[in-house]
Amino acid sequence: MNTVGFALAAALGNVVGALAVVGHLRQGLRFIDACLAFGAGFMLAVTVLGVMPQVLEGSPESALFVLAGYFAVHLAQHVFTTHFHFGEETHDLSASAGTSALLGLTLHTFFDGVAIASGFLVSDRLGILLFLAVLLHKLPEGVTIASVMVAGGQSRSRAVGGAVVLGTATILGVLLTEQVASLARHGLALSAGVTLYVAASNLVPEFQAKRGWLTAAAFFGGAAGYFLTERILAGMIHL
């Protein structure tokens, strides 16, 4: 399959999220916010049930690369970045906050591309599942970078440009995975750690303080959505 096409589609999710911020599309932002819980559930299910068995089947030592991917995202987003959280930023920030958030998210979005390409190296089914997992958090990712840059006093065009940079990093992740042997060999394990971090440490904290069944149903629904999608793909794709 055309992995670059999947990467491009995922990258457009960053831009759509950013456009919702700069265009003040409140309905769109509420919809994206509602997707956080569903996306977290889907991503956790894909990582634990779809990716980890493949990673550990190759070599138990590959778990070290999963841990490395997890730690790398934490360093990028919460040590080297001055201000970061998923979702719309509503407080005024310094101009440098947008730049540091962009740098922190770029590593993560690069591994979004690595995840897509690595999944397709295993099977078309896993590649599509990882593409969907990436796509589900691309919208809030675009909201995040655009709102942080706008809150820091940067222009709307620069905010959208930041989302384009993130999308480009995803496409680059796909291209390099297909060309660099070591990345192709360990990319799935590294991206498993990255995806696990985004789902459990970025997305879940954004909604776990909210009480009620609606958010919980969306979270569990994301996991159920993985099982349904996997079964549908199993009937359509035999590799």
C-alpha positions as CSV (number, residue, x, y, z in Angstrom):
1,M,0.0,0.0,0.0
2,N,1.0,3.6,-0.5
3,T,2.3,4.5,3.0
4,V,3.1,8.1,2.0
5,G,-0.6,8.6,1.1
6,F,-1.6,7.4,4.6
7,A,1.0,9.7,6.1
8,L,-0.3,12.6,4.1
9,A,-3.8,11.9,5.2
10,A,-2.7,11.8,8.9
11,A,-0.7,15.0,8.4
12,L,-3.8,16.8,7.2
13,G,-5.4,16.1,10.5
14,N,-2.8,18.4,12.1
15,V,-3.8,21.2,9.7
16,V,-7.5,20.6,10.2
17,G,-7.1,20.9,14.0
18,A,-5.1,24.1,13.6
19,L,-7.7,25.6,11.3
20,A,-10.4,25.0,13.8
21,V,-8.4,27.1,16.3
22,V,-7.6,30.0,14.1
23,G,-11.1,30.0,12.5
24,H,-12.7,30.0,16.0
25,L,-14.8,27.0,15.0
26,R,-16.3,26.2,18.4
27,Q,-18.4,23.3,17.2
28,G,-15.3,21.8,15.6
29,L,-13.3,22.2,18.8
30,R,-16.0,20.6,20.9
31,F,-16.1,17.7,18.5
32,I,-12.3,17.3,18.7
33,D,-12.4,17.5,22.5
34,A,-15.0,14.7,22.5
35,C,-12.7,12.6,20.4
36,L,-9.9,12.6,23.0
37,A,-11.4,9.8,25.1
38,F,-12.3,7.7,22.1
39,G,-8.9,8.2,20.6
40,A,-7.1,7.3,23.8
41,G,-9.1,4.0,24.1
42,F,-8.4,3.1,20.5
43,M,-4.7,3.9,20.8
44,L,-4.2,1.9,24.0
45,A,-6.0,-1.1,22.4
46,V,-3.9,-1.0,19.3
47,T,-0.6,-0.7,21.2
48,V,-1.3,-3.4,23.8
49,L,-3.1,-5.9,21.6
50,G,-1.9,-5.1,18.1
51,V,1.7,-3.8,18.4
52,M,3.2,-5.3,21.6
53,P,2.7,-9.0,20.6
54,Q,4.5,-8.2,17.3
55,V,7.3,-6.4,19.1
56,L,7.9,-9.1,21.7
57,E,7.6,-11.9,19.2
58,G,10.7,-10.6,17.4
59,S,12.9,-10.3,20.5
60,P,12.1,-9.8,24.2
61,E,14.9,-7.2,24.3
62,S,12.7,-5.1,22.0
63,A,10.8,-4.0,25.1
64,L,13.8,-1.8,25.9
65,F,13.0,0.2,22.8
66,V,9.4,0.5,23.9
67,L,10.6,2.0,27.1
68,A,13.1,4.3,25.2
69,G,10.2,5.6,23.0
70,Y,8.1,6.3,26.1
71,F,10.9,8.2,27.9
72,A,11.9,10.1,24.8
73,V,8.5,11.6,24.4
74,H,8.4,12.6,28.1
75,L,11.8,14.3,27.7
76,A,10.6,16.2,24.6
77,Q,7.2,17.3,25.8
78,H,7.7,17.8,29.6
79,V,11.4,18.4,30.2
80,F,12.7,20.3,27.2
81,T,9.3,22.0,26.6
82,T,8.3,24.9,28.8
83,H,4.5,24.5,28.6
84,F,2.6,21.6,27.2
85,H,-0.7,19.8,27.4
86,F,-3.1,18.4,24.8
87,G,-6.1,20.4,23.9
88,E,-6.9,24.1,23.4
89,E,-4.7,26.6,25.3
90,T,-6.9,29.4,26.8
91,H,-4.3,31.4,28.8
92,D,-1.7,33.9,27.6
93,L,1.8,32.5,27.2
94,S,5.2,33.8,26.1
95,A,6.1,33.6,22.5
96,S,8.8,31.1,23.2
97,A,6.2,28.6,24.6
98,G,4.9,28.0,21.1
99,T,8.3,27.4,19.7
100,S,9.3,25.0,22.5
101,A,5.9,23.1,22.1
102,L,6.5,22.8,18.4
103,L,10.0,21.3,19.0
104,G,8.6,18.9,21.6
105,L,5.7,17.7,19.4
106,T,7.9,17.3,16.3
107,L,9.7,14.3,17.8
108,H,6.4,12.7,18.6
109,T,4.9,13.4,15.2
110,F,8.0,12.0,13.5
111,F,7.3,8.7,15.3
112,D,3.7,8.9,14.2
113,G,5.1,8.4,10.7
114,V,7.5,5.7,11.9
115,A,4.5,3.9,13.5
116,I,2.5,3.9,10.2
117,A,5.4,2.7,8.1
118,S,6.5,0.1,10.7
119,G,3.0,-1.3,10.9
120,F,2.8,-1.8,7.1
121,L,6.1,-3.6,7.2
122,V,4.4,-6.2,9.4
123,S,1.1,-6.3,7.7
124,D,-1.4,-4.2,5.8
125,R,-3.9,-4.8,8.7
126,L,-1.6,-3.5,11.4
127,G,-0.5,-0.6,9.2
128,I,-4.1,0.6,8.8
129,L,-4.9,0.1,12.5
130,L,-1.8,2.3,13.4
131,F,-2.8,4.8,10.8
132,L,-6.3,5.2,12.4
133,A,-4.7,5.4,15.9
134,V,-2.4,8.2,14.6
135,L,-5.2,10.0,12.8
136,L,-7.4,10.0,15.9
137,H,-4.9,12.2,17.9
138,K,-3.8,14.3,14.9
139,L,-6.8,16.6,15.3
140,P,-6.2,17.5,19.0
141,E,-2.5,17.7,18.2
142,G,-3.2,20.4,15.6
143,V,-5.4,22.2,18.2
144,T,-2.7,22.0,20.7
145,I,0.1,23.6,18.6
146,A,-2.1,26.3,17.0
147,S,-3.6,27.4,20.3
148,V,-0.3,27.5,22.1
149,M,1.2,29.6,19.3
150,V,-1.8,32.0,19.2
151,A,-1.7,32.3,23.0
152,G,1.9,33.3,22.7
153,G,1.0,36.2,20.4
154,Q,2.0,34.6,17.2
155,S,0.0,35.1,14.0
156,R,-2.7,32.7,12.8
157,S,-0.6,31.9,9.7
158,R,2.3,30.9,11.9
159,A,0.0,28.8,14.0
160,V,-1.2,26.9,10.9
161,G,2.4,26.8,9.7
162,G,3.3,25.0,13.0
163,A,0.7,22.3,12.2
164,V,2.2,21.9,8.7
165,V,5.6,21.4,10.3
166,L,4.2,18.6,12.5
167,G,2.5,17.0,9.5
168,T,5.7,17.2,7.5
169,A,7.6,15.4,10.4
170,T,5.0,12.5,10.1
171,I,5.7,12.2,6.4
172,L,9.4,12.3,7.0
173,G,9.0,9.5,9.6
174,V,7.4,7.3,7.0
175,L,10.1,8.0,4.4
176,L,13.0,7.4,6.7
177,T,11.6,4.2,8.1
178,E,11.5,2.8,4.6
179,Q,15.1,3.8,3.9
180,V,17.0,3.4,7.2
181,A,17.5,-0.3,8.2
182,S,17.8,0.3,11.9
183,L,14.7,2.4,12.0
184,A,12.8,-0.3,10.1
185,R,14.1,-2.9,12.6
186,H,13.3,-1.0,15.8
187,G,10.7,1.5,14.7
188,L,7.7,-0.5,15.7
189,A,9.0,-0.9,19.3
190,L,10.0,2.8,19.6
191,S,6.6,3.9,18.2
192,A,4.8,1.6,20.6
193,G,6.4,3.4,23.5
194,V,5.5,6.8,21.9
195,T,1.9,5.8,21.2
196,L,1.5,4.4,24.7
197,Y,2.8,7.7,26.2
198,V,0.5,9.8,24.1
199,A,-2.6,7.7,25.0
200,A,-1.9,7.1,28.7
201,S,0.1,10.1,29.7
202,N,-1.2,12.9,27.3
203,L,-4.7,12.1,26.4
204,V,-6.1,10.3,29.5
205,P,-5.2,13.1,31.9
206,E,-7.1,15.5,29.7
207,F,-10.4,13.9,30.5
208,Q,-10.0,11.7,33.5
209,A,-11.1,14.4,35.9
210,K,-14.4,14.7,34.2
211,R,-17.1,12.7,36.0
212,G,-20.0,10.9,34.4
213,W,-20.6,8.0,31.9
214,L,-20.2,10.0,28.7
215,T,-16.4,10.3,28.8
216,A,-16.0,6.7,30.2
217,A,-18.3,5.4,27.4
218,A,-16.2,7.2,24.8
219,F,-13.0,5.8,26.3
220,F,-14.3,2.2,26.4
221,G,-15.9,2.8,23.0
222,G,-12.5,3.5,21.6
223,A,-11.2,0.1,22.7
224,A,-14.3,-1.5,21.4
225,G,-13.8,0.4,18.1
226,Y,-10.4,-1.3,17.8
227,F,-11.9,-4.8,18.1
228,L,-14.6,-3.9,15.6
229,T,-12.1,-2.4,13.1
230,E,-9.7,-5.3,13.5
231,R,-12.5,-7.8,12.7
232,I,-13.6,-5.8,9.7
233,L,-10.1,-5.6,8.4
234,A,-9.5,-9.3,9.0
235,G,-12.4,-10.1,6.7
236,M,-11.1,-7.7,4.0
237,I,-7.3,-8.1,4.3
238,H,-5.6,-11.4,4.8
239,L,-2.1,-10.1,5.3
